[in-house]
Structures are given as structure tokens and as C-alpha cells.
Amino acid sequence: MPLISKRKRKKTRYVKITLKLTARQKRSLQNYCEARQTTPNKLIKKSIRRYINGFDKNVPAEYYATENQLDLFE
């Protein structure tokens, strides 16, 4: 009986992203997560899921800022 080898699964690479919170914001985040029985990491990832899924190849034109919006920052 010939041996059939399974393909190795491609290893997932992670990138660390950091952000700063004030002590009050951290307490608020911890309290909210305790009440909802979740972790801060899961809460943040769920909140930004619509921005991090589906844009890895290209971004649709509707999401680009127009010239008028850029005038606010000049």
C-alpha cells in the first residue's frame, strides 16, 4: 500500500501592532470586557474586522479620500 503524505499547512505569520491608551481608557476597556466576558484583543479585532478583511489585494475607489477631504489637514 503506497504512503500518501499530507501537505504541510502554511504557517500563519503575525505582525505586532501597538497602541497607547490612558490609564482611564484601559480601565474602561477592562471593565467592558469583563462585563461582556471577552478579552480586549478579541474586542478590538472584532471592532476593526470590516477594515482588516478583504482589502489585502486592493481597496475599492469608494474608500479613497477625495481632494476636498485632504484640504482639512493642510
Residue pairs with C-beta under 8 A, 6 or more apart in sequence:
21 29
29 40
29 43
30 40
32 43
33 39
33 40
33 43
36 43
45 52
55 63
